[in-house]
Amino acid sequence: MAAHAHDTHAAEAGVRQKPQTKEIWQTFWILLIATAIEFAIAFTLPAGMLRVALFLGLTVIKAFYIVGNFMHLRHETKTLIWCIILPMVFVCWAICVFLVEGESIFQVR
């Protein structure tokens, strides 16, 4: 009877968890596609607010995936996630406003 209990414990201790490579590859492909779209935008669209807005949007998407998966933020509480995301949204908004206002200086002169 004691040998049976020992064998069961050894079998449980020897069980390896399956690596979670599917999630890593999914993140890789999403980041690769977003980066490829950024390169396509950089070489096809003329400089302007549309190009900057698309770059900012894709950068935010990439940042969400990097922070969520590699820094394990998506497993945290919703309050902590909003405490990080909300200021970042305001910073992105401020950057867009500063770019628009900064460009108006050249139009006044």
C-alpha positions in Angstrom: 0.0 0.0 0.0 2.8 2.4 0.8 4.5 1.6 -2.6 1.3 2.5 -4.4 1.1 5.9 -2.7 4.8 6.5 -3.5 4.3 5.7 -7.2 1.3 8.0 -7.5 3.2 10.9 -5.9 6.2 10.3 -8.3 3.9 10.2 -11.3 2.3 13.5 -10.3 5.7 15.1 -9.6 7.0 14.0 -13.0 4.2 15.4 -15.0 5.4 18.3 -17.2 3.1 21.1 -18.2 2.6 21.6 -21.9 4.4 24.8 -23.0 2.1 27.6 -24.0 3.8 28.4 -27.3 0.5 29.0 -29.1 -0.1 32.3 -27.2 3.5 33.4 -27.8 3.2 32.8 -31.5 -0.1 34.6 -31.7 1.4 37.6 -30.0 4.4 37.4 -32.4 2.2 37.4 -35.5 0.0 40.3 -34.2 3.1 42.4 -33.5 4.7 41.4 -36.8 1.5 42.4 -38.8 1.2 45.7 -36.9 4.9 46.5 -37.6 4.5 45.5 -41.3 1.5 47.9 -41.6 3.6 50.6 -40.0 6.3 50.1 -42.6 3.8 50.2 -45.4 2.3 53.4 -44.0 5.8 54.9 -43.7 6.6 54.3 -47.4 3.2 54.9 -49.0 1.4 57.7 -47.2 2.6 61.3 -47.4 3.6 63.1 -44.2 0.6 64.5 -42.4 -1.8 64.1 -39.6 -3.3 60.9 -41.0 0.1 59.3 -41.0 0.9 60.4 -37.5 -2.5 59.3 -36.2 -2.1 55.8 -37.8 1.4 55.5 -36.3 0.1 56.4 -32.9 -2.8 54.0 -33.1 -0.6 51.1 -34.2 1.9 52.0 -31.5 -0.8 51.9 -28.8 -2.0 48.5 -30.1 1.5 47.1 -30.0 2.0 48.6 -26.5 -1.2 46.9 -25.3 0.0 43.5 -26.5 3.5 43.9 -25.1 2.4 45.1 -21.7 -0.5 42.6 -21.6 1.4 39.5 -22.5 5.0 40.0 -21.6 4.4 42.1 -18.5 1.4 40.0 -17.5 -0.9 43.0 -17.0 -3.9 41.3 -18.5 -4.0 39.0 -15.5 -4.3 41.9 -13.1 -7.4 43.5 -11.7 -9.4 45.8 -13.9 -8.7 48.8 -11.6 -5.0 48.5 -12.1 -5.4 48.1 -15.8 -7.5 51.3 -16.0 -5.0 53.2 -13.8 -2.3 52.5 -16.4 -4.4 52.8 -19.6 -6.3 56.0 -18.9 -3.3 58.2 -18.3 -1.7 56.7 -21.5 -4.8 57.7 -23.5 -4.6 61.2 -22.2 -0.9 61.4 -23.1 -1.6 60.2 -26.6 -4.4 62.8 -26.9 -2.0 65.5 -25.6 0.6 64.6 -28.2 -2.0 64.9 -31.0 -3.2 68.3 -29.7 0.4 69.5 -29.4 1.2 68.4 -32.9 -1.9 70.3 -34.3 -1.1 73.4 -32.2 2.6 73.3 -33.1 1.8 73.2 -36.8 -0.5 76.3 -36.5 2.5 78.4 -35.4 4.0 78.0 -38.9 0.7 79.0 -40.6 0.5 82.3 -38.6 3.8 83.6 -39.7 
